[in-house]
Amino acid sequence: MLLKYLFIITLVILFVPPVRRFVFYLLVGRQLVKQQKQQGDIRGNARREGDVRVDTRPKGDNSRYNGGEYVDYEEVK
């Protein structure tokens, strides 16, 4: 009797797409959404590739900051 119910439930899960999506969401979906939000937060704070950030001289007279070095570069076309 129990085997019969398990078989019917398995068939419903396998062949009815809305039920399958719901079961997938219960098992995996919430964790997946949580991980995607974490990754989005981490990537949101990081700079994109190719972005340039220029550090300005720190405010205050007590700084030992003497400026940066000159870096040669080639213009790429």
C-alpha positions as CSV (number, residue, x, y, z in Angstrom):
1,M,0.0,0.0,0.0
2,L,2.8,2.5,0.9
3,L,4.7,1.5,-2.1
4,K,1.7,2.3,-4.3
5,Y,1.5,5.8,-2.8
6,L,5.2,6.5,-3.2
7,F,5.0,5.4,-6.8
8,I,2.0,7.7,-7.5
9,I,3.8,10.6,-5.8
10,T,7.0,9.9,-7.9
11,L,5.0,9.9,-11.1
12,V,3.3,13.2,-10.3
13,I,6.6,14.8,-9.4
14,L,8.2,13.5,-12.6
15,F,5.5,14.3,-15.1
16,V,3.7,17.4,-13.8
17,P,5.9,20.5,-14.4
18,P,4.4,22.9,-11.8
19,V,4.7,20.2,-9.1
20,R,8.3,19.5,-10.2
21,R,9.2,23.2,-10.1
22,F,7.7,23.6,-6.6
23,V,9.6,20.5,-5.3
24,F,12.8,21.8,-6.8
25,Y,12.2,25.2,-5.1
26,L,11.6,23.5,-1.8
27,L,14.8,21.5,-2.0
28,V,17.2,23.8,-3.8
29,G,15.7,27.1,-4.7
30,R,15.9,28.9,-1.4
31,Q,19.6,28.1,-1.0
32,L,20.3,29.1,-4.6
33,V,18.6,32.5,-4.2
34,K,20.5,33.1,-1.0
35,Q,23.8,32.3,-2.7
36,Q,23.0,34.5,-5.6
37,K,22.2,37.4,-3.3
38,Q,25.5,36.9,-1.5
39,Q,27.5,36.9,-4.7
40,G,25.6,40.0,-5.9
41,D,26.6,41.8,-2.7
42,I,30.2,40.8,-3.1
43,R,30.4,41.7,-6.8
44,G,28.6,45.0,-6.2
45,N,31.4,46.2,-4.0
46,A,34.2,45.1,-6.3
47,R,35.3,47.2,-9.2
48,R,34.6,46.1,-12.7
49,E,37.5,45.1,-14.9
50,G,39.0,48.1,-16.7
51,D,37.8,50.6,-14.2
52,V,40.4,53.1,-12.9
53,R,40.5,54.3,-9.4
54,V,42.7,57.3,-8.4
55,D,43.7,57.6,-4.8
56,T,43.9,61.2,-3.8
57,R,46.4,62.6,-1.3
58,P,45.2,62.0,2.3
59,K,43.9,65.1,4.1
60,G,46.0,66.5,6.9
61,D,49.5,67.9,7.2
62,N,50.9,65.0,9.3
63,S,50.9,62.7,6.3
64,R,54.1,61.0,5.1
65,Y,52.5,60.5,1.7
66,N,54.9,61.9,-1.0
67,G,52.9,61.0,-4.0
68,G,53.1,58.1,-6.4
69,E,55.6,56.9,-9.0
70,Y,55.5,57.7,-12.6
71,V,54.5,54.6,-14.6
72,D,55.2,54.3,-18.3
73,Y,52.3,53.2,-20.4
74,E,51.5,52.4,-24.0
75,E,48.4,53.6,-25.7
76,V,46.6,50.6,-27.2
77,K,44.4,51.2,-30.2
